């Protein structure tokens, strides 16, 4: 998977090998999968669309603590603002909220410190 793994610095992810577009992993808030495309939402409010599925990036980003909360979304637990247990919604620090699938409600990120339950 050479298109997104960097051999020199494992704290960055290469999104486009032709233009050498790479971003630090710690500024990624979440990923949204839409058909065969993945949208990276960054903490500065920008979005980057890549022509790979979410499953393609999942093994690499899980090693950095990212959690898959739904079939079409993956989040960085460092940016969780709160978790509403009644509605099963995760609200991120940028104001976006996402539904947690019923099979992933018991995942480890819900027990992290800093998450309001």
N, C-alpha and C positions, 0 to 999 in steps of 0.2 A: 504494500500500500504506500508506495513512494510518493503519491500525489499529496498526501497530507502529513507524512512523517518527516520531520527534519532530522538529519543525521548529526548536526552540530548542536542544536538547541532544542531540547524536548519541552520547553515551556512556550513554544510557539507552534502554530498550526498553519501549514501552507494550504491555502484555499485554491490557488490557481498557479500551477507550475510554470505556465508560459509567461505570465506577467510577474511572477514571483510575489504574488499577494500573500503575505503571511501576517498573522495577528497573534498577539499574546493570548494564551489560553485564559488568563485570569481576568480578561475584560469581556469574555463571552457570558451573557446573562442566560440565554436559552437558545435552543434550536427548535425550529418547526419544520416538520417534514410534510411536503405537499407533493404527492405523486412521486416523480423521480427527481425532485429538487429538494434541497435543504436550505432554509433561511437561517442565517446566524444573526441573532439580535445582540448588539454590543451595548456596553454601558454608556456610550456617548449618544445613543439614540439611533445610530445608523444600522443598516441591515445589509448583509451580503448574501446573495443567492448563489448557490453552487449546484451544478448538475450531477449530484450524487445523492443517493438515498440516505436517510437518517441512520439506517442500519450499517452503512459503510463507515460512518464516523464513530459509532457506538463503542467498539472495543478500545479504541485509543482514548476516548474521552472518559470512559469509566475508570481508567487508571488515574485520572486527575480528579475523581470525585463526582463527576456528573451522574445524575440519576434520570432514568427514563420513567416518566410518570404517566405516560399515555402512549398509544400507538403512534401518534403524530407529534410528540413533544418530548424534549429532554431538557433538564434544567441544571443550572449550577447552584448547588445548595448554599453557597456563600452569599447569594443574592436574594434569598427568601426573606420576605418581610413578615408574613404570617400565614398560618394554615388554619382554615375554617373547617373544623371537623364535621359540623352539621351539613354543610353544603359540599364538602370535599373539594374545596377550592384552595389553590396555592396562589398567594399574592406575592409578586416579586417587588423589589425595591424601586423599579421603574414604573410601578403602577399596573402592570399587566397581570391579569389573573387567568389561571388555567384550571381546568377540571382534572382531577386525579382519577384514573380508571379504578374500578372497584377491585381489580386483582392486584393493584399496586399500592393500595392504601396502607398496607402494613410495611412498606419499605423503610429502610434504615434512616433516610433523610428526615423523616417525621420526628425522630427522637433527638435530632441535633439541638444543641444549645442555641438560643436566639430565635427559635421558632415559637410563636405563640400558638397554643392549641386551643 
